[in-house]
Amino acid sequence: MNLQSMKRKAVPLHAEVAGVLRHQIMSGDLPPGARLPALRELTEELGVARMTVVQAMNTLADEGLIEKHSGRGTFVRKVQIPDRVSLQVRAEISEIHAMVDQLEVSVRKGDATIEKFNDGRYFRCMRRIHARGGKPFCQVDIQLDDQVYERAPDRFMQEIVVAVLRDLGVDIAKARQRITVAYADFGLAKALGIKVNSAVFKVFREFFDEHGALIYSAKLFYPCDLLELEIEFTTDNPAGSA
């Protein structure tokens, strides 16, 4: 599968390539000074002609997002990233468990690697797909404390991590979650079976222990047309009161 088969209708191929890189730059995923892959790497990865990538690069250069240095490569320029307005809502962690239970997804088992973090602890890192109705519904990138993982490795590989943590009684002293809108790059579009540059919900979730140490973190990507978030607010006046 290549980019040609995943592009949006009526959108030129070079515009899709430029769009993928533009979103990565404006979101901060490609920071200032980052070196972009060489033309040959991009053409092979995306399955497009060299001229398509050249046109995309020229577009980004004209927009002031990248700069080319002969013999060194192409680099991301320092750009002004728009400030987001943060709307904060406080909730019990049980609300996350309730949302996970409502989704009724199955886990397509992925690979797990071990990485050593800066604090000396080891984490299991997993990338996998959650499916709903037999179709890809969410891509998840997980980092889980290895000591916690070893308490139920088979379950963590095959089930929703949040649910397993709850069942094991892992003490979560603090949790937070942030939801933003992002756009599917080639890899994400391929994994979820959606068009490149389609809007997706990006959910970043972290659980900490009583000492403030990270237990679990996850980045979850949902196609925007497959998910909505509805919030019901409580009021000071009971229903039906005068």
Short mmCIF file of the C-alpha atoms (twelve columns), coordinates in Angstrom:
data_MODEL
# 
_entry.id   MODEL 
# 
loop_
_atom_site.group_PDB 
_atom_site.id 
_atom_site.type_symbol 
_atom_site.label_atom_id 
_atom_site.label_alt_id 
_atom_site.label_comp_id 
_atom_site.label_asym_id 
_atom_site.label_seq_id 
_atom_site.Cartn_x 
_atom_site.Cartn_y 
_atom_site.Cartn_z 
_atom_site.pdbx_PDB_model_num 
ATOM 1   C CA . MET A 1   0.000   0.000   0.000  1 
ATOM 2   C CA . ASN A 2   1.379   3.418   -0.952 1 
ATOM 3   C CA . LEU A 3   0.369   7.042   -0.533 1 
ATOM 4   C CA . GLN A 4   -1.328  7.141   -3.927 1 
ATOM 5   C CA . SER A 5   -3.928  4.631   -2.710 1 
ATOM 6   C CA . MET A 6   -4.465  6.497   0.570  1 
ATOM 7   C CA . LYS A 7   -4.697  10.091  -0.579 1 
ATOM 8   C CA . ARG A 8   -7.893  12.110  -0.419 1 
ATOM 9   C CA . LYS A 9   -9.871  12.618  -3.596 1 
ATOM 10  C CA . ALA A 10  -9.216  15.816  -5.564 1 
ATOM 11  C CA . VAL A 11  -6.071  16.544  -3.496 1 
ATOM 12  C CA . PRO A 12  -2.802  16.538  -5.496 1 
ATOM 13  C CA . LEU A 13  -0.282  13.980  -4.305 1 
ATOM 14  C CA . HIS A 14  2.423   16.546  -3.555 1 
ATOM 15  C CA . ALA A 15  -0.075  18.495  -1.435 1 
ATOM 16  C CA . GLU A 16  -0.715  15.389  0.684  1 
ATOM 17  C CA . VAL A 17  3.020   14.929  1.266  1 
ATOM 18  C CA . ALA A 18  3.392   18.608  2.185  1 
ATOM 19  C CA . GLY A 19  0.366   18.323  4.461  1 
ATOM 20  C CA . VAL A 20  1.814   15.409  6.434  1 
ATOM 21  C CA . LEU A 21  5.078   17.258  7.066  1 
ATOM 22  C CA . ARG A 22  3.315   20.576  7.746  1 
ATOM 23  C CA . HIS A 23  1.156   19.023  10.467 1 
ATOM 24  C CA . GLN A 24  4.210   17.422  12.064 1 
ATOM 25  C CA . ILE A 25  6.035   20.755  12.116 1 
ATOM 26  C CA . MET A 26  3.130   22.847  13.403 1 
ATOM 27  C CA . SER A 27  2.332   20.305  16.117 1 
ATOM 28  C CA . GLY A 28  5.922   20.267  17.346 1 
ATOM 29  C CA . ASP A 29  6.460   16.608  16.452 1 
ATOM 30  C CA . LEU A 30  9.206   17.858  14.131 1 
ATOM 31  C CA . PRO A 31  10.989  20.477  16.279 1 
ATOM 32  C CA . PRO A 32  13.112  23.371  14.992 1 
ATOM 33  C CA . GLY A 33  16.440  22.113  13.709 1 
ATOM 34  C CA . ALA A 34  15.160  18.613  12.991 1 
ATOM 35  C CA . ARG A 35  16.615  17.141  9.824  1 
ATOM 36  C CA . LEU A 36  14.055  15.803  7.366  1 
ATOM 37  C CA . PRO A 37  14.618  12.419  5.697  1 
ATOM 38  C CA . ALA A 38  16.460  12.492  2.400  1 
ATOM 39  C CA . LEU A 39  14.458  12.590  -0.822 1 
ATOM 40  C CA . ARG A 40  15.241  8.951   -1.574 1 
ATOM 41  C CA . GLU A 41  14.026  7.856   1.865  1 
ATOM 42  C CA . LEU A 42  10.753  9.740   1.472  1 
ATOM 43  C CA . THR A 43  10.094  8.484   -2.024 1 
ATOM 44  C CA . GLU A 44  10.663  4.881   -0.908 1 
ATOM 45  C CA . GLU A 45  8.606   5.247   2.277  1 
ATOM 46  C CA . LEU A 46  5.652   6.925   0.572  1 
ATOM 47  C CA . GLY A 47  5.858   5.086   -2.740 1 
ATOM 48  C CA . VAL A 48  5.736   8.287   -4.788 1 
ATOM 49  C CA . ALA A 49  7.872   9.842   -7.504 1 
ATOM 50  C CA . ARG A 50  10.896  11.948  -6.600 1 
ATOM 51  C CA . MET A 51  9.349   15.007  -8.248 1 
ATOM 52  C CA . THR A 52  6.305   14.691  -5.969 1 
ATOM 53  C CA . VAL A 53  8.521   14.986  -2.894 1 
ATOM 54  C CA . VAL A 54  10.489  17.855  -4.478 1 
ATOM 55  C CA . GLN A 55  7.247   19.769  -5.086 1 
ATOM 56  C CA . ALA A 56  6.163   19.164  -1.491 1 
ATOM 57  C CA . MET A 57  9.507   20.394  -0.150 1 
ATOM 58  C CA . ASN A 58  9.363   23.497  -2.328 1 
ATOM 59  C CA . THR A 59  5.898   24.266  -0.979 1 
ATOM 60  C CA . LEU A 60  7.088   24.011  2.623  1 
ATOM 61  C CA . ALA A 61  10.169  26.113  1.857  1 
ATOM 62  C CA . ASP A 62  7.978   28.815  0.288  1 
ATOM 63  C CA . GLU A 63  5.871   28.786  3.470  1 
ATOM 64  C CA . GLY A 64  8.983   29.337  5.573  1 
ATOM 65  C CA . LEU A 65  8.665   26.024  7.415  1 
ATOM 66  C CA . ILE A 66  11.883  24.390  6.206  1 
ATOM 67  C CA . GLU A 67  15.237  25.457  4.826  1 
ATOM 68  C CA . LYS A 68  17.594  23.607  2.516  1 
ATOM 69  C CA . HIS A 69  21.351  23.496  3.024  1 
ATOM 70  C CA . SER A 70  23.402  22.180  0.137  1 
ATOM 71  C CA . GLY A 71  25.348  19.093  1.144  1 
ATOM 72  C CA . ARG A 72  23.775  18.966  4.607  1 
ATOM 73  C CA . GLY A 73  20.090  18.319  4.035  1 
ATOM 74  C CA . THR A 74  16.758  19.952  4.750  1 
ATOM 75  C CA . PHE A 75  15.914  21.222  8.237  1 
ATOM 76  C CA . VAL A 76  12.863  22.507  10.100 1 
ATOM 77  C CA . ARG A 77  12.927  26.237  10.731 1 
ATOM 78  C CA . LYS A 78  11.870  27.862  13.969 1 
ATOM 79  C CA . VAL A 79  8.204   28.730  13.517 1 
ATOM 80  C CA . GLN A 80  5.488   30.188  15.676 1 
ATOM 81  C CA . ILE A 81  3.241   27.355  16.827 1 
ATOM 82  C CA . PRO A 82  -0.301  28.560  17.593 1 
ATOM 83  C CA . ASP A 83  -1.185  28.614  21.271 1 
ATOM 84  C CA . ARG A 84  -3.988  26.288  22.280 1 
ATOM 85  C CA . VAL A 85  -6.688  27.312  24.728 1 
ATOM 86  C CA . SER A 86  -6.798  24.627  27.413 1 
ATOM 87  C CA . LEU A 87  -10.238 23.715  28.756 1 
ATOM 88  C CA . GLN A 88  -9.794  21.810  31.998 1 
ATOM 89  C CA . VAL A 89  -12.315 19.400  33.471 1 
ATOM 90  C CA . ARG A 90  -11.769 17.478  36.718 1 
ATOM 91  C CA . ALA A 91  -13.082 13.932  36.988 1 
ATOM 92  C CA . GLU A 92  -12.638 10.726  38.964 1 
ATOM 93  C CA . ILE A 93  -10.363 8.055   37.518 1 
ATOM 94  C CA . SER A 94  -13.395 5.784   37.477 1 
ATOM 95  C CA . GLU A 95  -14.611 7.875   34.526 1 
ATOM 96  C CA . ILE A 96  -11.668 6.611   32.445 1 
ATOM 97  C CA . HIS A 97  -12.557 3.041   33.390 1 
ATOM 98  C CA . ALA A 98  -16.184 3.687   32.420 1 
ATOM 99  C CA . MET A 99  -15.178 5.134   29.042 1 
ATOM 100 C CA . VAL A 100 -12.901 2.182   28.314 1 
ATOM 101 C CA . ASP A 101 -15.670 -0.263  29.196 1 
ATOM 102 C CA . GLN A 102 -18.098 1.549   26.879 1 
ATOM 103 C CA . LEU A 103 -15.781 1.249   23.873 1 
ATOM 104 C CA . GLU A 104 -16.010 -2.557  23.799 1 
ATOM 105 C CA . VAL A 105 -12.819 -2.975  21.773 1 
ATOM 106 C CA . SER A 106 -10.589 -5.975  21.206 1 
ATOM 107 C CA . VAL A 107 -6.791  -5.876  21.212 1 
ATOM 108 C CA . ARG A 108 -4.746  -6.924  18.200 1 
ATOM 109 C CA . LYS A 109 -1.580  -8.140  19.857 1 
ATOM 110 C CA . GLY A 110 1.546   -6.173  19.005 1 
ATOM 111 C CA . ASP A 111 5.217   -6.382  19.915 1 
ATOM 112 C CA . ALA A 112 6.673   -5.315  23.263 1 
ATOM 113 C CA . THR A 113 10.202  -3.964  23.710 1 
ATOM 114 C CA . ILE A 114 12.063  -2.938  26.873 1 
ATOM 115 C CA . GLU A 115 13.519  0.551   27.230 1 
ATOM 116 C CA . LYS A 116 15.512  2.099   30.062 1 
ATOM 117 C CA . PHE A 117 14.293  5.546   31.090 1 
ATOM 118 C CA . ASN A 118 16.406  8.403   32.408 1 
ATOM 119 C CA . ASP A 119 15.531  7.550   36.019 1 
ATOM 120 C CA . GLY A 120 17.014  4.068   35.589 1 
ATOM 121 C CA . ARG A 121 13.681  2.237   35.505 1 
ATOM 122 C CA . TYR A 122 12.654  -0.107  32.722 1 
ATOM 123 C CA . PHE A 123 9.423   0.192   30.759 1 
ATOM 124 C CA . ARG A 124 7.635   -2.106  28.345 1 
ATOM 125 C CA . CYS A 125 6.850   -0.227  25.152 1 
ATOM 126 C CA . MET A 126 4.029   -1.547  22.997 1 
ATOM 127 C CA . ARG A 127 2.340   -0.383  19.818 1 
ATOM 128 C CA . ARG A 128 -0.913  -2.072  18.910 1 
ATOM 129 C CA . ILE A 129 -4.319  -1.651  17.352 1 
ATOM 130 C CA . HIS A 130 -7.642  -1.730  19.155 1 
ATOM 131 C CA . ALA A 131 -10.452 -2.995  16.953 1 
ATOM 132 C CA . ARG A 132 -14.197 -2.536  17.167 1 
ATOM 133 C CA . GLY A 133 -16.582 -4.580  15.077 1 
ATOM 134 C CA . GLY A 134 -13.592 -6.269  13.481 1 
ATOM 135 C CA . LYS A 135 -12.208 -2.988  12.114 1 
ATOM 136 C CA . PRO A 136 -9.299  -0.816  13.331 1 
ATOM 137 C CA . PHE A 137 -10.578 1.748   15.800 1 
ATOM 138 C CA . CYS A 138 -7.515  3.074   17.599 1 
ATOM 139 C CA . GLN A 139 -3.732  2.945   17.470 1 
ATOM 140 C CA . VAL A 140 -2.075  2.909   20.893 1 
ATOM 141 C CA . ASP A 141 1.543   3.553   21.868 1 
ATOM 142 C CA . ILE A 142 2.036   2.318   25.448 1 
ATOM 143 C CA . GLN A 143 4.797   2.681   28.022 1 
ATOM 144 C CA . LEU A 144 4.279   0.534   31.138 1 
ATOM 145 C CA . ASP A 145 6.522   0.111   34.176 1 
ATOM 146 C CA . ASP A 146 8.215   -3.267  33.697 1 
ATOM 147 C CA . GLN A 147 7.662   -4.400  37.292 1 
ATOM 148 C CA . VAL A 148 3.947   -3.797  36.868 1 
ATOM 149 C CA . TYR A 149 3.975   -5.522  33.479 1 
ATOM 150 C CA . GLU A 150 5.562   -8.653  34.991 1 
ATOM 151 C CA . ARG A 151 2.607   -9.064  37.347 1 
ATOM 152 C CA . ALA A 152 0.398   -10.108 34.422 1 
ATOM 153 C CA . PRO A 153 2.355   -10.125 31.151 1 
ATOM 154 C CA . ASP A 154 -0.138  -12.206 29.178 1 
ATOM 155 C CA . ARG A 155 -3.051  -9.997  30.185 1 
ATOM 156 C CA . PHE A 156 -1.178  -6.774  29.422 1 
ATOM 157 C CA . MET A 157 -0.346  -8.084  25.954 1 
ATOM 158 C CA . GLN A 158 -3.902  -9.127  25.164 1 
ATOM 159 C CA . GLU A 159 -6.199  -6.772  27.099 1 
ATOM 160 C CA . ILE A 160 -6.789  -3.051  27.632 1 
ATOM 161 C CA . VAL A 161 -4.011  -1.876  29.963 1 
ATOM 162 C CA . VAL A 162 -6.236  0.467   31.998 1 
ATOM 163 C CA . ALA A 163 -8.623  -2.387  32.771 1 
ATOM 164 C CA . VAL A 164 -5.801  -4.728  33.806 1 
ATOM 165 C CA . LEU A 165 -4.292  -2.087  36.114 1 
ATOM 166 C CA . ARG A 166 -7.689  -1.737  37.788 1 
ATOM 167 C CA . ASP A 167 -8.137  -5.502  38.173 1 
ATOM 168 C CA . LEU A 168 -4.664  -5.883  39.698 1 
ATOM 169 C CA . GLY A 169 -5.409  -3.140  42.220 1 
ATOM 170 C CA . VAL A 170 -2.415  -1.024  41.152 1 
ATOM 171 C CA . ASP A 171 -2.473  2.130   43.273 1 
ATOM 172 C CA . ILE A 172 -2.857  5.196   41.060 1 
ATOM 173 C CA . ALA A 173 -2.239  8.378   43.049 1 
ATOM 174 C CA . LYS A 174 -2.553  10.793  40.120 1 
ATOM 175 C CA . ALA A 175 -3.833  10.564  36.576 1 
ATOM 176 C CA . ARG A 176 -4.221  13.019  33.750 1 
ATOM 177 C CA . GLN A 177 -5.379  12.966  30.172 1 
ATOM 178 C CA . ARG A 178 -5.194  15.463  27.330 1 
ATOM 179 C CA . ILE A 179 -7.213  15.307  24.113 1 
ATOM 180 C CA . THR A 180 -6.246  17.248  20.997 1 
ATOM 181 C CA . VAL A 181 -6.936  17.024  17.275 1 
ATOM 182 C CA . ALA A 182 -4.109  15.800  15.061 1 
ATOM 183 C CA . TYR A 183 -3.791  14.526  11.497 1 
ATOM 184 C CA . ALA A 184 -2.900  11.073  10.221 1 
ATOM 185 C CA . ASP A 185 0.544   10.636  8.728  1 
ATOM 186 C CA . PHE A 186 1.293   7.776   6.333  1 
ATOM 187 C CA . GLY A 187 1.968   5.165   9.032  1 
ATOM 188 C CA . LEU A 188 -1.100  6.015   11.102 1 
ATOM 189 C CA . ALA A 189 -3.364  6.181   8.054  1 
ATOM 190 C CA . LYS A 190 -2.147  2.760   6.959  1 
ATOM 191 C CA . ALA A 191 -2.659  1.252   10.432 1 
ATOM 192 C CA . LEU A 192 -6.197  2.590   10.825 1 
ATOM 193 C CA . GLY A 193 -7.296  2.222   7.210  1 
ATOM 194 C CA . ILE A 194 -8.048  5.927   6.760  1 
ATOM 195 C CA . LYS A 195 -6.951  8.629   4.342  1 
ATOM 196 C CA . VAL A 196 -3.687  10.482  4.866  1 
ATOM 197 C CA . ASN A 197 -4.150  13.835  6.645  1 
ATOM 198 C CA . SER A 198 -7.520  12.749  8.021  1 
ATOM 199 C CA . ALA A 199 -8.355  14.342  11.364 1 
ATOM 200 C CA . VAL A 200 -7.818  12.130  14.404 1 
ATOM 201 C CA . PHE A 201 -8.298  12.541  18.124 1 
ATOM 202 C CA . LYS A 202 -4.943  12.282  19.910 1 
ATOM 203 C CA . VAL A 203 -5.316  11.219  23.541 1 
ATOM 204 C CA . PHE A 204 -2.286  11.447  25.842 1 
ATOM 205 C CA . ARG A 205 -2.781  9.647   29.168 1 
ATOM 206 C CA . GLU A 206 -0.493  9.252   32.205 1 
ATOM 207 C CA . PHE A 207 -0.817  7.412   35.545 1 
ATOM 208 C CA . PHE A 208 1.528   8.118   38.496 1 
ATOM 209 C CA . ASP A 209 2.176   6.471   41.873 1 
ATOM 210 C CA . GLU A 210 2.187   8.178   45.285 1 
ATOM 211 C CA . HIS A 211 5.810   9.280   44.785 1 
ATOM 212 C CA . GLY A 212 5.040   10.963  41.485 1 
ATOM 213 C CA . ALA A 213 6.753   8.251   39.460 1 
ATOM 214 C CA . LEU A 214 5.249   7.316   36.117 1 
ATOM 215 C CA . ILE A 215 3.502   3.943   36.017 1 
ATOM 216 C CA . TYR A 216 1.839   4.049   32.616 1 
ATOM 217 C CA . SER A 217 1.527   6.400   29.693 1 
ATOM 218 C CA . ALA A 218 -0.223  6.029   26.368 1 
ATOM 219 C CA . LYS A 219 -0.819  7.909   23.152 1 
ATOM 220 C CA . LEU A 220 -4.075  6.886   21.536 1 
ATOM 221 C CA . PHE A 221 -5.226  7.920   18.061 1 
ATOM 222 C CA . TYR A 222 -8.897  7.650   17.056 1 
ATOM 223 C CA . PRO A 223 -10.354 8.656   13.660 1 
ATOM 224 C CA . CYS A 224 -12.517 11.711  14.330 1 
ATOM 225 C CA . ASP A 225 -15.454 10.265  12.423 1 
ATOM 226 C CA . LEU A 226 -15.574 7.196   14.690 1 
ATOM 227 C CA . LEU A 227 -15.659 8.820   18.119 1 
ATOM 228 C CA . GLU A 228 -17.354 11.625  19.994 1 
ATOM 229 C CA . LEU A 229 -17.055 12.759  23.596 1 
ATOM 230 C CA . GLU A 230 -20.231 13.715  25.402 1 
ATOM 231 C CA . ILE A 231 -20.143 15.355  28.849 1 
ATOM 232 C CA . GLU A 232 -23.170 15.462  31.105 1 
ATOM 233 C CA . PHE A 233 -22.923 18.117  33.799 1 
ATOM 234 C CA . THR A 234 -24.430 17.867  37.259 1 
ATOM 235 C CA . THR A 235 -26.141 20.929  38.747 1 
ATOM 236 C CA . ASP A 236 -26.706 22.259  42.220 1 
ATOM 237 C CA . ASN A 237 -30.460 21.790  41.889 1 
ATOM 238 C CA . PRO A 238 -31.851 18.239  41.818 1 
ATOM 239 C CA . ALA A 239 -34.112 17.432  38.897 1 
ATOM 240 C CA . GLY A 240 -37.661 18.510  39.514 1 
ATOM 241 C CA . SER A 241 -36.885 20.854  42.423 1 
ATOM 242 C CA . ALA A 242 -38.534 24.250  42.603 1 
# 
